[in-house]
Amino acid sequence: MWAERTNKHLVRILFDSLAALVVQILQIYTTQLLSLALATAVTCLSRPSVYWELGTSIEAFLVISTIQTIRGID
């Protein structure tokens, strides 16, 4: 009985620790993505030519991805 309660307690601690780790990893990635988005926005606003190049690159990527998807090439 005592061992069973101890095991349940240890499992609960393990899952709580795992959940905390996942949250911390998500916070790090979210912060990095927001920093990247902000840096891109500032660059695009300060230099319109970069915005044009970035836009055409994204459009080209979307066109190529769409063609590959239609053809079944992943």
CNS distance restraints for C-alpha pairs under 8 A (distance, minus, plus):
assign (resid   1 and name CA) (resid   5 and name CA) 6.40 0.50 0.50
assign (resid   2 and name CA) (resid   6 and name CA) 6.19 0.50 0.50
assign (resid   3 and name CA) (resid   7 and name CA) 6.08 0.50 0.50
assign (resid   4 and name CA) (resid   8 and name CA) 6.27 0.50 0.50
assign (resid   5 and name CA) (resid   9 and name CA) 6.11 0.50 0.50
assign (resid   6 and name CA) (resid  10 and name CA) 6.13 0.50 0.50
assign (resid   7 and name CA) (resid  11 and name CA) 6.10 0.50 0.50
assign (resid   8 and name CA) (resid  12 and name CA) 6.14 0.50 0.50
assign (resid   9 and name CA) (resid  13 and name CA) 6.25 0.50 0.50
assign (resid  10 and name CA) (resid  14 and name CA) 6.12 0.50 0.50
assign (resid  11 and name CA) (resid  15 and name CA) 6.20 0.50 0.50
assign (resid  12 and name CA) (resid  16 and name CA) 6.10 0.50 0.50
assign (resid  13 and name CA) (resid  17 and name CA) 6.08 0.50 0.50
assign (resid  14 and name CA) (resid  18 and name CA) 6.13 0.50 0.50
assign (resid  15 and name CA) (resid  19 and name CA) 6.04 0.50 0.50
assign (resid  16 and name CA) (resid  20 and name CA) 6.17 0.50 0.50
assign (resid  17 and name CA) (resid  21 and name CA) 6.20 0.50 0.50
assign (resid  18 and name CA) (resid  22 and name CA) 6.26 0.50 0.50
assign (resid  19 and name CA) (resid  23 and name CA) 6.22 0.50 0.50
assign (resid  20 and name CA) (resid  24 and name CA) 6.18 0.50 0.50
assign (resid  21 and name CA) (resid  25 and name CA) 6.22 0.50 0.50
assign (resid  22 and name CA) (resid  26 and name CA) 6.17 0.50 0.50
assign (resid  23 and name CA) (resid  27 and name CA) 6.16 0.50 0.50
assign (resid  24 and name CA) (resid  28 and name CA) 6.33 0.50 0.50
assign (resid  25 and name CA) (resid  29 and name CA) 6.32 0.50 0.50
assign (resid  26 and name CA) (resid  30 and name CA) 5.95 0.50 0.50
assign (resid  27 and name CA) (resid  31 and name CA) 6.07 0.50 0.50
assign (resid  28 and name CA) (resid  32 and name CA) 6.26 0.50 0.50
assign (resid  29 and name CA) (resid  33 and name CA) 6.09 0.50 0.50
assign (resid  30 and name CA) (resid  34 and name CA) 6.10 0.50 0.50
assign (resid  31 and name CA) (resid  35 and name CA) 6.12 0.50 0.50
assign (resid  32 and name CA) (resid  36 and name CA) 6.15 0.50 0.50
assign (resid  33 and name CA) (resid  37 and name CA) 6.10 0.50 0.50
assign (resid  34 and name CA) (resid  38 and name CA) 6.06 0.50 0.50
assign (resid  35 and name CA) (resid  39 and name CA) 6.08 0.50 0.50
assign (resid  36 and name CA) (resid  40 and name CA) 6.07 0.50 0.50
assign (resid  37 and name CA) (resid  41 and name CA) 6.09 0.50 0.50
assign (resid  38 and name CA) (resid  42 and name CA) 6.14 0.50 0.50
assign (resid  39 and name CA) (resid  43 and name CA) 6.10 0.50 0.50
assign (resid  40 and name CA) (resid  44 and name CA) 6.03 0.50 0.50
assign (resid  41 and name CA) (resid  45 and name CA) 6.10 0.50 0.50
assign (resid  42 and name CA) (resid  46 and name CA) 6.04 0.50 0.50
assign (resid  43 and name CA) (resid  47 and name CA) 5.98 0.50 0.50
assign (resid  43 and name CA) (resid  50 and name CA) 7.18 0.50 0.50
assign (resid  43 and name CA) (resid  51 and name CA) 7.64 0.50 0.50
assign (resid  44 and name CA) (resid  48 and name CA) 5.61 0.50 0.50
assign (resid  44 and name CA) (resid  49 and name CA) 7.71 0.50 0.50
assign (resid  44 and name CA) (resid  50 and name CA) 5.74 0.50 0.50
assign (resid  44 and name CA) (resid  51 and name CA) 4.50 0.50 0.50
assign (resid  45 and name CA) (resid  51 and name CA) 7.40 0.50 0.50
assign (resid  47 and name CA) (resid  51 and name CA) 6.80 0.50 0.50
assign (resid  48 and name CA) (resid  52 and name CA) 6.26 0.50 0.50
assign (resid  49 and name CA) (resid  53 and name CA) 6.23 0.50 0.50
assign (resid  50 and name CA) (resid  54 and name CA) 5.95 0.50 0.50
assign (resid  51 and name CA) (resid  55 and name CA) 5.92 0.50 0.50
assign (resid  52 and name CA) (resid  56 and name CA) 6.14 0.50 0.50
assign (resid  53 and name CA) (resid  57 and name CA) 6.09 0.50 0.50
assign (resid  54 and name CA) (resid  58 and name CA) 6.19 0.50 0.50
assign (resid  55 and name CA) (resid  59 and name CA) 6.13 0.50 0.50
assign (resid  56 and name CA) (resid  60 and name CA) 5.98 0.50 0.50
assign (resid  57 and name CA) (resid  61 and name CA) 6.10 0.50 0.50
assign (resid  58 and name CA) (resid  62 and name CA) 6.14 0.50 0.50
assign (resid  59 and name CA) (resid  63 and name CA) 6.14 0.50 0.50
assign (resid  60 and name CA) (resid  64 and name CA) 6.10 0.50 0.50
assign (resid  61 and name CA) (resid  65 and name CA) 5.96 0.50 0.50
assign (resid  62 and name CA) (resid  66 and name CA) 5.99 0.50 0.50
assign (resid  63 and name CA) (resid  67 and name CA) 6.22 0.50 0.50
assign (resid  64 and name CA) (resid  68 and name CA) 6.13 0.50 0.50
assign (resid  65 and name CA) (resid  69 and name CA) 6.06 0.50 0.50
assign (resid  66 and name CA) (resid  70 and name CA) 6.17 0.50 0.50
assign (resid  67 and name CA) (resid  71 and name CA) 6.18 0.50 0.50
assign (resid  68 and name CA) (resid  72 and name CA) 5.89 0.50 0.50
assign (resid  68 and name CA) (resid  73 and name CA) 4.80 0.50 0.50
assign (resid  68 and name CA) (resid  74 and name CA) 6.36 0.50 0.50
assign (resid  69 and name CA) (resid  73 and name CA) 5.80 0.50 0.50
assign (resid  69 and name CA) (resid  74 and name CA) 6.37 0.50 0.50
